[in-house]
């Protein structure tokens, strides 16, 4: 599957190890993750040299081409929120995952769109299990 992974960049990188665990799992399972570089610790330097319009057009193309979106939403991010809304409007299944006890926007936690799944996790292993379970559901839904 082609999975768009979304996470905070400019809002903060404290959850980068979680991002990496999720992306490493997705890649190990053979999924295509065009945004895998976002989980890398040095992404800010790499993205700093790309102009905003190029980032926007590149990411929209990747969203249009993906089968599903997995977004880590513990750290507030305008970009992640935009990507989630865009994906939902395009009918893409979206998993929003976040640290247990974290404060997440009610626009996400209160959203009852059928393609949005919001789940909290207690650590890296649980975050990976959430991604695994979500993708099983996506595959099952596509098999019907």
C-alpha positions in Angstrom: 0.0 0.0 0.0 1.0 3.6 -0.5 0.8 5.3 2.9 1.2 9.0 3.5 2.8 9.5 6.9 2.1 12.9 8.5 3.8 14.5 11.5 4.9 17.8 13.0 7.9 19.5 11.6 7.9 23.2 12.5 5.6 22.6 15.5 8.2 20.5 17.3 10.1 17.3 16.9 9.9 15.8 20.4 8.0 12.8 19.1 10.6 12.0 16.3 11.4 8.5 17.8 7.7 7.6 17.5 7.6 8.9 13.9 10.6 6.7 13.1 9.1 3.6 14.7 5.9 3.9 12.7 7.7 4.6 9.4 10.3 1.8 10.0 7.4 -0.6 10.6 5.5 0.5 7.5 8.7 0.2 5.3 9.5 -3.2 6.8 6.0 -4.4 5.8 6.7 -3.5 2.2 4.5 -0.4 2.1 5.5 2.7 0.1 5.9 5.8 2.3 6.7 8.8 0.2 7.0 10.9 3.3 9.4 8.5 5.1 12.0 11.3 5.2 9.8 13.2 7.7 10.6 10.7 10.4 14.4 11.3 10.0 16.1 13.4 12.7 17.7 15.7 10.1 14.6 16.4 8.1 14.5 20.1 9.0 17.8 20.8 7.2 16.7 18.9 4.1 13.2 20.6 4.0 14.7 24.1 4.7 16.1 24.3 1.1 12.8 23.5 -0.6 10.5 26.5 -1.3 7.0 26.4 0.2 5.1 26.1 -3.1 7.2 23.0 -4.1 6.5 21.4 -0.7 2.7 22.1 -1.1 2.5 20.7 -4.6 4.7 17.7 -3.9 2.7 16.8 -0.7 -0.7 17.3 -2.4 0.4 14.9 -5.2 1.5 12.4 -2.6 -1.8 12.7 -0.8 -3.8 12.3 -4.0 -1.8 9.1 -4.8 -1.9 7.5 -1.4 -4.2 4.7 -0.2 -4.3 5.9 3.4 -2.9 8.4 5.8 -1.3 7.8 9.2 -0.8 11.1 11.1 0.9 11.4 14.5 -0.9 14.4 16.0 0.5 14.8 19.5 2.3 18.0 18.5 0.0 20.6 17.1 0.7 21.4 13.4 -1.2 23.4 10.9 0.3 21.3 8.1 -0.8 18.0 9.6 -4.3 19.3 10.2 -4.5 20.5 6.6 -3.3 17.1 5.3 -5.8 15.3 7.4 -8.7 17.5 6.2 -7.6 17.2 2.6 -7.3 13.4 2.8 -10.8 13.1 4.4 -12.3 15.3 1.7 -10.7 13.0 -0.9 -12.3 10.0 0.9 -9.0 8.6 2.1 -8.9 6.5 5.4 -6.9 8.4 8.1 -5.5 7.3 11.4 -4.7 10.0 13.8 -2.6 8.7 16.7 -1.3 10.6 19.7 0.4 10.1 23.1 -2.0 9.0 25.8 -3.0 12.0 28.0 -1.9 14.4 25.3 -4.0 17.4 24.4 -5.3 17.1 20.9 -7.6 19.4 19.1 -11.3 18.7 19.5 -11.7 19.2 15.8 -9.9 15.9 15.5 -11.1 14.0 18.6 -14.7 15.1 18.1 -14.7 14.4 14.3 -17.1 11.6 13.5 -16.3 11.2 9.8 -16.3 7.5 8.9 -12.9 7.6 7.4 -11.2 9.0 10.5 -9.9 6.9 13.3 -8.4 8.6 16.3 -6.5 6.5 18.9 -4.1 7.2 21.7 -1.0 5.1 22.5 1.3 4.7 25.5 4.6 4.1 23.7 6.4 3.2 20.5 5.2 -0.4 20.4 1.6 0.6 20.9 1.8 3.3 18.2 3.1 0.6 15.8 0.3 -1.7 16.8 -2.2 1.0 16.1 -0.8 1.5 12.6 -0.8 -2.3 12.0 -4.5 -2.6 13.1 -5.5 0.4 11.1 -4.0 -1.0 7.9 -5.7 -4.3 8.5 -9.0 -2.5 8.6 -8.2 -0.5 5.4 -7.3 -3.8 3.6 -10.5 -5.4 4.9 -12.7 -2.5 3.8 -11.1 -2.5 0.4 -11.7 -6.3 0.0 -15.5 -5.8 0.4 
